[in-house]
């Protein structure tokens, strides 16, 4: 006896669309995994008090119910040096004429606003610095602050392979805060 399933064009198209969407996300997951490894290796053996959060979502309470939330690809909170580092990970900088730098800049700005709204009161009176950056894995850089030691900006665009250099640059600008200074 042979059983066959009848074809359902609607269900088959939906399954195909879902599969294509899932396959399109894989390169982004690979980029995030590389960043994860770079951050893990950088802080391994460090005696600094650091928390690294990956893929957290915050909903903006000011617009509760709105679809605008903030997904933090990486949020590094370094209590020893008193900085919050928000790292947005992009596979490419400019695919198909849709420039992710604009999207990343918008995400970073929105995330900083939400972070300060939710947690800013907890940091008042302390010398915390908020640092934003975009890491990418393809395309040559348009701007790469880690090539210039005199960079004064707090927004960085770096290749994933330069995460350790970026962390060194951030740490050089955010010295260790001694207990009596906190």
Protein Blocks (a to p, Z undefined) as FASTA:
>chain_A
ZZdddddfklmmmmmmmmmmmmmmmmmmmmmmmmmmmmmmmmgopabdcdddehiacddf
klgoiabdcddfbacddfklopaddddddfbfbgghiafklmmmmmmmmmmmmmmmmmmm
mmgoiacdcddddddfehcdfbdfklpmkbcbfbdcddfklmmmmmmmmmmmmccddfkl
ZZ
